[in-house]
């Protein structure tokens, strides 16, 4: 493995981001005020059905994973003795553990409902915490001797859910099965494949590792643009076409994140590292002078997008730390991205992120602070 790269986001900035992330994790998507009252009424009225709440959906998941990555950074500082204020550091770790513990407990108390492969992103921190607890018998973040078995069952349920998700004729996951949709979206690569691969490695289930790598192989075969080497947003084999735009910034980030997450053992690295390096090199060709990436990578004169930069740079950091990306170009690209994102942070939030995508060709040009720019920034 390569050395762990030094963070350019100072600790006070990271601390402010983490405080915001703790608040977002427990509140984002939860009904409030009148909305909450209406939801409760629908649950008791005859002939009315309130839609179930997806409490581990991808938006909260990306925040949970960012918090876990930051926690690992804090633990590393604690173990190395590099922290000047040990009491403050312990308090930060405790805050994160309590928040993650409450987040997963809320979901487990509801019976661990799952709706889409997207939900697996929320399981990454849970899986990492459980594996650490099992390996060390001690520090597992929110996992302890009293709840470890509940975590194990939840982890198994997530993996089996993805392994049985409906696929198209190529074997690619339908993004929203059951809605008459026949499309495969690249988003699912970054949202679900890292969890499934790491689960397979930790629980000795090679079929899970193969499923994750297979999803990536299929997307590389059916969803890429031949001229630029960048991904389309997705593809539809029933219509024999590629869908969405070429090089949407977050699509590139999701694909890179999914690939990087499957490089942690020799099996995935042997299958994917060459394609991962090629995609990384192509993406970095579009990095702007300010260190960011445009919302659509080839749109050099369009708005920049901190969420795309966070995902892409996060995947670059993973490659460097794994020793798969080596050289001054990658180090410089990562540092430039970190500095640019640091410059977009105000009051514990990362601004300059594009809004939530609404489907193929629907990319609202609304720029503000969103969880999908906050979570990746915590991991840089």
Residue pairs with C-beta under 8 A, 6 or more apart in sequence:
1 321
1 322
1 323
2 320
2 321
2 322
2 323
2 325
2 326
3 321
4 76
4 321
5 317
5 320
5 321
5 331
5 334
7 14
7 73
7 338
7 380
8 335
8 338
8 339
8 342
8 380
9 17
9 338
9 341
9 342
9 345
9 377
9 380
10 342
13 342
13 345
14 70
14 73
14 378
15 92
16 345
16 347
16 348
17 66
17 70
17 345
17 348
17 349
17 350
17 374
17 377
17 378
18 67
18 70
18 92
18 95
18 96
18 378
19 95
19 348
20 348
20 349
20 374
21 63
21 66
21 67
21 70
21 374
21 375
21 378
22 67
22 95
22 96
22 99
24 60
24 63
24 371
24 374
25 60
25 63
25 64
25 67
25 99
25 100
25 103
26 99
26 102
26 103
28 59
28 60
28 63
28 371
29 53
29 54
29 55
29 57
29 59
29 60
30 36
30 53
30 55
31 38
31 39
31 53
39 50
40 50
41 48
42 48
42 49
42 50
43 50
52 113
52 115
53 110
54 113
54 115
54 116
54 119
55 103
55 106
55 107
55 110
55 113
56 107
56 114
56 119
56 122
56 123
57 115
57 116
57 118
57 119
57 122
58 118
58 119
58 121
58 122
58 187
58 191
59 371
59 372
60 103
60 122
60 371
61 118
61 119
61 120
61 121
61 122
61 123
61 124
61 191
62 121
62 371
62 372
62 374
62 375
62 376
63 371
63 374
63 375
64 100
64 103
64 122
64 124
64 125
64 126
64 375
65 121
65 122
65 124
65 125
65 375
65 379
66 374
66 375
66 376
66 377
66 378
66 379
67 96
67 99
67 100
67 125
67 375
67 378
68 96
68 100
68 124
68 125
68 128
68 129
68 141
69 378
69 379
70 96
70 378
70 379
71 93
71 96
71 97
71 141
74 83
74 89
74 92
74 93
74 96
75 93
75 139
77 83
77 89
78 86
78 89
78 90
78 93
83 89
96 141
97 141
97 142
98 142
100 125
100 126
100 129
100 141
100 142
101 141
101 142
104 126
104 142
104 151
104 154
105 147
107 113
107 122
107 154
108 150
108 154
112 153
112 154
112 157
112 158
114 157
114 158
114 161
116 175
116 176
117 161
117 162
117 165
117 173
117 188
117 191
117 192
118 187
118 188
118 191
118 192
119 158
119 161
120 158
120 161
120 162
120 191
120 192
120 195
120 196
121 190
121 191
121 192
121 195
123 154
123 155
123 158
123 195
124 194
124 195
124 198
125 141
126 142
126 143
126 151
126 154
126 155
127 155
127 195
127 198
127 199
127 202
128 198
129 140
129 141
129 142
129 143
129 151
130 140
130 143
130 148
130 151
130 152
130 155
131 198
131 202
132 139
132 140
132 141
132 143
133 139
133 140
133 141
133 143
133 144
133 148
134 140
134 148
140 148
143 151
155 199
155 203
156 203
158 195
158 199
159 195
159 196
159 199
159 200
159 203
159 205
159 208
162 173
162 192
162 195
162 196
162 211
163 196
163 207
163 208
163 211
165 173
165 174
165 177
166 173
166 174
166 177
166 178
167 173
167 174
168 174
168 182
168 184
168 237
168 238
169 237
169 238
170 184
170 218
170 221
170 222
170 237
171 214
171 215
171 218
172 184
172 215
172 218
172 219
172 222
172 235
172 237
173 184
173 188
173 192
173 215
174 181
174 182
174 183
174 184
175 181
175 183
175 184
175 185
175 187
175 188
175 234
182 236
182 237
182 238
182 239
183 234
183 235
183 236
183 243
183 360
184 218
184 219
184 222
184 223
184 234
184 235
184 236
184 237
185 233
185 234
186 219
186 223
186 231
186 232
186 233
186 234
186 251
186 254
186 255
187 250
187 251
187 254
188 215
189 215
189 216
189 219
189 254
189 255
189 257
189 258
189 259
190 253
190 254
190 255
190 256
190 257
190 258
190 261
190 311
191 254
191 258
192 212
192 215
192 258
193 212
193 213
193 215
193 216
193 258
193 259
193 261
193 262
194 212
194 257
194 258
194 260
194 261
194 262
195 261
196 208
196 209
196 211
196 212
197 208
197 209
197 212
197 213
197 261
197 262
197 264
197 268
198 261
198 264
199 205
199 208
200 206
200 207
200 208
200 209
200 210
200 211
200 212
201 209
201 264
201 265
206 267
209 262
209 265
209 267
209 268
212 258
212 261
212 262
212 268
213 262
213 267
213 268
213 271
213 272
215 258
216 255
216 258
216 259
216 262
216 272
216 275
217 271
219 231
219 235
219 255
220 275
222 235
222 237
222 242
223 231
223 232
223 234
223 235
223 242
224 230
224 231
224 232
225 231
225 232
225 242
225 246
225 247
228 246
228 247
228 282
228 298
229 278
229 279
229 282
230 246
230 247
230 252
230 279
230 282
230 283
230 297
230 298
231 246
231 247
231 248
231 251
231 252
231 255
232 242
232 243
232 244
232 245
232 246
232 251
233 243
233 244
233 245
233 248
233 251
233 357
233 360
234 242
234 243
234 244
234 360
235 241
235 242
235 243
236 243
243 360
244 251
244 360
244 361
245 296
245 361
245 363
246 296
246 298
247 286
247 296
247 297
247 298
248 295
248 296
248 297
248 357
248 363
249 293
249 294
249 295
249 296
249 297
249 305
249 307
249 308
249 309
249 311
249 312
249 354
250 305
250 307
250 308
250 311
250 354
250 357
250 372
252 279
252 283
252 293
252 297
252 308
252 311
252 312
253 307
253 308
253 310
253 311
253 312
253 314
253 315
253 376
254 311
255 279
256 276
256 279
256 280
256 283
256 311
256 312
256 315
256 316
257 311
257 314
257 315
257 318
259 272
259 275
259 276
259 279
259 315
260 276
260 315
260 318
260 319
260 322
261 318
262 268
262 271
262 272
263 269
263 272
263 273
263 276
263 318
263 319
263 322
263 324
264 322
269 322
269 324
273 324
276 319
276 324
277 319
277 324
277 325
280 315
280 316
280 319
280 325
280 330
283 293
283 297
283 312
284 316
284 329
284 330
284 333
286 293
286 294
286 297
286 298
286 300
287 293
287 333
287 336
287 337
288 294
288 300
288 304
290 304
290 340
291 309
291 336
291 337
291 338
291 339
291 340
291 341
292 304
292 305
292 306
292 308
292 309
292 337
292 340
292 341
292 352
293 304
293 305
293 308
293 309
293 312
294 300
294 302
294 303
294 304
294 305
294 308
295 302
295 303
295 304
295 305
295 308
295 354
295 363
295 365
296 302
296 363
297 308
303 354
303 365
303 367
304 340
304 352
305 352
305 353
305 354
305 367
306 340
306 341
306 344
306 350
306 351
306 352
306 353
306 373
306 377
307 353
307 354
307 370
307 372
307 373
307 376
308 354
309 337
309 340
309 341
310 337
310 341
310 350
310 372
310 373
310 375
310 376
310 377
310 379
310 380
311 376
312 337
313 333
313 334
313 337
313 338
313 341
313 376
313 380
314 376
314 379
314 380
316 325
316 330
316 333
316 334
316 337
317 334
317 379
317 380
319 325
319 330
320 326
320 330
320 331
320 334
334 380
337 380
338 380
341 350
341 373
341 377
341 380
344 350
344 351
344 352
344 373
345 351
345 377
349 369
349 374
350 369
350 373
350 374
350 377
351 367
351 368
351 369
351 373
352 367
352 373
353 367
353 368
353 369
353 370
353 372
353 373
354 363
354 364
354 365
354 366
354 367
355 364
355 365
355 366
355 367
355 368
355 370
356 364
356 370
356 372
357 363
357 364
358 364
